[in-house]
C-alpha cells in the first residue's frame, strides 16, 4: 500500500489550504483596518478643525478607530 508521503493526504492539503486562506483573510483585514483608520483620523481632524470651539458639536465624540 502506497501512503503517498511525497504528496500529503487530502486532510492535510485541505488544512493547509484553509490555513493559507485564513492568513490571506487576516492580511486583507489588516490592510482594510489600516485604510479605515487612516480615513477616520483624517475625518476626525477635519471635523475638529471645521468646528468652532464654542459650538456644541465641538464636544462631540470622535469616531473610534478599529483595533
ZITA-V560555 format. One record per helix or strand. SS is the DSSP state (hx for helix, st for strand). FROM is the first residue (numbers start at 1). TO is the last residue. Records with the same first field share a line. If there is no record, write none. Layout:
SS=FROM-TO / FROM-TO
This chain:
hx=10-50 / 56-59
